[in-house]
Amino acid sequence: MRKIMTKSFWIKTAAAAVACAALWIVPVHAEYVRDEVNGVKYNDREELSVDYAYNYARGGGAYTDVDVSFEGDTVGNVKSSSPNLIAQITENKYQKSKSKDYSASPYDENNKYIGYPTKTVISRGDVKISFFAKKAGTYKVTFDVIKADGSIRCKKTITVTTNYSYDSPIKAFKYGGKLLYEYGPYLTKTSGKVSVQMNKGYKFVRMEIGKPDSKGSYTYKKIKNNANIKLVTKYAYTEQDDYNKRIHNALFPETVIRVYYMKTKDKTEGYTTYSLYTMNKK
């Protein structure tokens, strides 16, 4: 599935740069739990966006690091409450250390003192449980802490909340009646209705559509929520100076939608940018 990248900019706060950068990160809200009795530490709550996989080879949209402290304990039997949320162990860490083996004899077979032998100990470190969401909802993920003899020391639960929003102000952005992430790498439908729903705590202000001009810059004009729009299907322009000439012809012409919003609590404003791509077949 296509990953929709969005950019957000605060425009009325002193911490504009910090707020902008923060919105590029998948939202993760977790509470670190330390169970000293069972020797396990982990995050018991996670939040991620549907279809978000920043690096699926090592994890999905979010992950929990589980640390067990008792020697010989492992983590296993990871189960999700729904097939719409994938939960798997994606990383096991091990630590190697050397120490004197005082349980062995410090003498050789001729009763000559040679000192205590050195033994290498490999102990388990953190275990990473990663998540990938197919649909919005709240799910439960369970895992067991397993003793060296195979018995279960304890069972733990992680609550995973997923949503369609890549940036917190926007609950859903639709084009042609479908959520934007549901499309493939580009849109084959070149005209349709664009609509947006806001999350709680945010108010819709206005929407703008941006299309490229003959010089390679984008110009914007105001449109209404639920407006019918036509997408850019060709993006070609020429750059020329005294020595060079460059003719550009984009493979994926881009139509830009800006959604302006207001945070109702402190009246700060910002906007989120969505890119709608078509394919240049000429």
Residue pairs with C-beta under 8 A, 6 or more apart in sequence:
1 51
1 181
1 182
1 184
2 181
2 183
2 184
2 185
3 51
3 52
3 53
3 181
4 166
4 173
4 180
4 181
4 274
4 275
5 166
5 275
6 23
6 166
6 167
6 170
6 272
6 273
6 274
7 20
7 23
7 24
7 272
7 273
8 19
8 20
8 23
8 167
8 169
8 270
8 271
8 272
8 273
9 16
9 20
9 270
9 271
10 16
10 19
10 20
10 268
10 269
10 270
11 269
11 270
11 271
12 267
12 268
12 269
12 270
13 19
13 268
19 270
23 167
23 168
26 48
26 49
26 52
26 54
26 61
26 62
27 47
27 48
27 49
27 168
28 46
28 47
28 48
28 62
29 45
29 46
29 47
29 161
30 43
30 44
30 45
30 46
30 47
30 64
31 43
31 44
31 45
32 41
32 42
32 43
33 41
33 42
33 43
33 44
33 156
34 41
35 41
35 154
35 156
38 70
38 145
38 153
38 154
39 68
39 69
39 70
39 73
39 145
39 153
40 66
40 67
40 68
40 69
40 73
40 145
40 154
40 156
41 66
41 67
41 69
42 64
42 65
42 66
42 67
42 156
42 158
43 64
43 65
43 158
44 156
44 157
44 158
44 159
45 158
45 159
45 160
45 161
46 62
46 63
46 64
46 131
46 158
46 159
46 160
46 161
47 62
47 160
47 161
47 162
47 163
48 60
48 61
48 62
48 131
48 133
48 160
48 161
48 162
49 61
49 133
49 162
49 163
49 164
49 165
49 166
50 133
50 134
50 135
50 136
50 162
50 163
50 164
50 181
51 133
51 134
51 181
52 60
52 61
52 133
52 166
53 59
53 60
53 61
53 132
54 61
56 132
58 90
58 91
58 128
58 130
59 90
59 91
59 128
59 130
59 131
60 86
60 130
60 131
60 132
60 133
61 131
61 132
61 133
61 162
62 130
62 131
62 160
63 90
63 128
63 129
63 130
63 131
64 128
64 129
64 131
64 158
65 126
65 127
65 128
66 75
66 126
66 127
66 128
66 129
66 143
66 156
67 125
67 126
67 127
68 74
68 75
68 124
68 127
68 145
70 147
70 153
71 123
71 148
72 147
72 148
73 124
73 145
73 146
73 147
73 148
73 153
74 124
74 127
74 145
74 146
75 89
75 127
75 129
75 143
75 144
75 145
75 146
76 89
76 143
76 144
76 146
77 142
77 143
77 144
77 146
78 87
78 88
78 89
78 129
78 141
78 142
78 143
79 87
79 141
79 142
79 143
80 86
80 87
80 139
80 140
80 141
81 139
81 140
81 141
82 137
82 139
83 134
84 133
84 134
84 135
84 137
84 139
85 131
85 132
85 133
85 134
85 137
85 139
85 141
85 160
85 162
86 131
86 132
86 133
86 134
87 129
87 130
87 131
87 141
87 160
88 129
88 130
89 127
89 128
89 129
89 130
90 128
90 129
90 130
91 126
91 127
91 128
91 130
92 124
92 125
92 127
92 128
93 124
93 125
93 126
93 127
94 122
94 123
94 124
94 125
95 122
95 123
95 124
95 125
96 120
96 121
96 122
97 120
97 121
97 123
98 118
98 119
98 120
98 121
99 118
99 119
99 121
100 116
100 117
100 118
100 119
101 116
101 117
101 118
101 119
102 116
104 116
104 117
104 119
106 113
106 114
106 115
106 116
107 113
107 114
108 114
129 141
129 143
129 158
131 141
131 160
133 139
133 160
133 162
135 162
136 162
136 163
136 164
137 161
137 162
138 159
138 160
138 161
138 162
139 159
139 160
139 161
139 162
140 157
140 158
140 159
140 160
141 157
141 158
141 160
142 155
142 156
142 157
142 158
143 155
143 156
143 158
144 152
144 153
144 154
144 155
144 156
145 152
145 153
145 154
145 155
145 156
146 152
146 153
147 153
163 171
164 171
164 172
164 179
164 181
165 171
165 172
165 199
167 272
168 199
168 202
169 198
169 199
169 202
169 259
169 261
169 263
169 270
169 272
170 196
170 197
170 198
170 199
170 202
170 259
170 261
170 272
171 197
171 198
171 199
172 179
172 196
172 197
173 179
173 180
173 194
173 195
173 196
173 197
173 257
173 259
173 274
174 180
174 193
174 194
174 195
174 196
175 183
175 187
175 189
175 192
175 193
175 194
175 276
176 187
176 189
176 192
176 193
177 192
177 193
180 274
180 276
185 277
186 252
186 277
186 278
186 279
187 231
187 276
187 277
187 278
188 278
188 279
190 230
190 231
190 233
190 278
191 228
191 229
191 230
191 231
192 228
192 229
193 226
193 227
193 228
193 229
194 207
194 209
194 223
194 226
194 227
194 228
194 229
194 257
195 225
195 226
196 204
196 207
196 225
196 259
198 204
198 261
201 263
201 264
201 265
202 261
202 262
202 263
202 264
203 261
203 262
203 263
203 264
204 225
204 259
204 260
204 261
205 260
205 261
205 262
205 269
206 222
206 260
207 222
207 223
207 224
207 225
207 227
207 257
207 258
207 259
207 260
208 220
208 221
208 222
208 223
208 257
208 258
208 260
209 220
209 221
209 223
209 229
209 255
209 256
209 257
209 258
210 218
210 219
210 220
210 255
210 256
210 257
210 258
211 218
211 219
211 232
211 255
211 256
212 218
212 219
212 232
212 235
212 237
212 253
212 254
213 219
213 237
214 237
215 237
216 237
216 239
216 248
218 256
220 256
220 258
223 229
229 255
231 253
231 255
231 276
231 278
232 253
232 254
232 255
232 278
233 253
233 278
233 280
234 249
234 250
234 253
234 280
234 282
235 248
235 249
235 250
235 253
235 254
235 280
236 247
236 248
236 249
236 250
237 248
238 245
238 246
238 247
238 248
239 245
239 246
239 248
240 246
249 280
250 280
251 279
251 280
252 277
252 278
252 279
252 280
253 277
253 278
253 280
254 275
254 276
254 277
255 275
255 276
255 277
255 278
256 273
256 274
256 275
256 276
257 273
257 274
257 275
257 276
258 271
258 272
258 273
258 274
259 271
259 272
259 273
259 274
260 269
260 270
260 271
261 269
261 270
261 271
261 272
262 268
262 269
263 269
263 270
